[in-house]
Amino acid sequence: MQISAKADYAVRALLELASDSTQPQTCEGIAEAQQIPFRFLKSVFRDLRRADLVRSRRGCEGGYWLARDASAITVAEVMRAVDGAFLTLRGESLDDLAYPGAARRLPDTWRAVEAAADGVLATLTLAQLAGRAPAHRDAAHDSRPHDARSGGRTARDTPAPVAP
């Protein structure tokens, strides 16, 4: 699995905006603060504007700001704005994917991976990442039992095998 540079840059840029919502921030300032190539970031902001995640204003007092509160924008929403679907196979959606014979259950696995990623990213907001809201899961306060031998995972955390 791979996270695109475009998705990474988009989330980082919006975190910069979320960190100081008192005034618009310039693309140049965000690019410098996050060490993102300026020209690439401009194209990312174009996608974010089209998705109504940011607003912009031209002029000497211009710049970008979040279109909604950071607590109302999820990482999943940002990633979809710049990349489309989370997981594709050769650029195609997994919805109608089917394989014959021994591989017939593989598409269900790919869809489960997509659902798991969406389950994490659709509940994580920019405010949480920027430290302005509690994280969606705080390991220090997690009441679930942990097993050090399995990397902290318990049987309850392990997905059940797919039935034939």
Solvent accessible surface area in square Angstrom, and as a share of the most:
residue,aa,sasa,rsa
1,M,177,0.79
2,Q,163,0.73
3,I,121,0.61
4,S,35,0.23
5,A,53,0.41
6,K,52,0.22
7,A,1,0.00
8,D,58,0.30
9,Y,37,0.14
10,A,0,0.00
11,V,18,0.11
12,R,64,0.23
13,A,0,0.00
14,L,0,0.00
15,L,41,0.21
16,E,37,0.17
17,L,4,0.02
18,A,1,0.01
19,S,75,0.48
20,D,51,0.26
21,S,80,0.52
22,T,122,0.71
23,Q,110,0.49
24,P,35,0.22
25,Q,34,0.15
26,T,65,0.38
27,C,10,0.06
28,E,102,0.46
29,G,37,0.36
30,I,1,0.01
31,A,6,0.05
32,E,144,0.65
33,A,61,0.47
34,Q,46,0.20
35,Q,162,0.72
36,I,8,0.04
37,P,74,0.47
38,F,75,0.31
39,R,204,0.75
40,F,71,0.30
41,L,0,0.00
42,K,93,0.40
43,S,28,0.18
44,V,0,0.00
45,F,0,0.00
46,R,104,0.38
47,D,24,0.13
48,L,0,0.00
49,R,92,0.34
50,R,171,0.63
51,A,42,0.33
52,D,77,0.40
53,L,0,0.00
54,V,2,0.01
55,R,106,0.39
56,S,51,0.33
57,R,123,0.45
58,R,233,0.85
59,G,62,0.60
60,C,135,0.81
61,E,133,0.59
62,G,11,0.11
63,G,10,0.10
64,Y,29,0.11
65,W,83,0.29
66,L,21,0.11
67,A,26,0.20
68,R,91,0.33
69,D,82,0.42
70,A,1,0.01
71,S,62,0.40
72,A,54,0.42
73,I,0,0.00
74,T,30,0.17
75,V,9,0.05
76,A,1,0.01
77,E,59,0.27
78,V,0,0.00
79,M,24,0.11
80,R,103,0.38
81,A,29,0.23
82,V,15,0.09
83,D,67,0.35
84,G,35,0.33
85,A,53,0.41
86,F,43,0.18
87,L,33,0.16
88,T,60,0.35
89,L,44,0.22
90,R,196,0.72
91,G,63,0.61
92,E,118,0.53
93,S,64,0.41
94,L,4,0.02
95,D,108,0.56
96,D,139,0.72
97,L,30,0.15
98,A,83,0.64
99,Y,59,0.22
100,P,117,0.74
101,G,48,0.46
102,A,112,0.87
103,A,42,0.32
104,R,125,0.46
105,R,92,0.34
106,L,66,0.33
107,P,2,0.01
108,D,64,0.33
109,T,55,0.32
110,W,89,0.31
111,R,76,0.28
112,A,61,0.47
113,V,48,0.28
114,E,41,0.18
115,A,65,0.51
116,A,66,0.51
117,A,25,0.19
118,D,40,0.21
119,G,43,0.41
120,V,76,0.44
121,L,36,0.18
122,A,41,0.32
123,T,73,0.42
124,L,25,0.12
125,T,20,0.12
126,L,0,0.00
127,A,3,0.02
128,Q,36,0.16
129,L,80,0.40
130,A,37,0.29
131,G,65,0.63
132,R,116,0.42
133,A,35,0.27
134,P,114,0.72
135,A,58,0.45
136,H,87,0.39
137,R,137,0.50
138,D,68,0.35
139,A,80,0.62
140,A,89,0.69
141,H,151,0.67
142,D,34,0.18
143,S,115,0.74
144,R,62,0.23
145,P,82,0.52
146,H,105,0.47
147,D,41,0.21
148,A,101,0.79
149,R,217,0.79
150,S,56,0.36
151,G,73,0.70
152,G,21,0.20
153,R,115,0.42
154,T,23,0.14
155,A,94,0.73
156,R,162,0.59
157,D,40,0.21
158,T,72,0.42
159,P,104,0.66
160,A,86,0.67
161,P,127,0.80
162,V,78,0.45
163,A,78,0.60
164,P,134,0.84
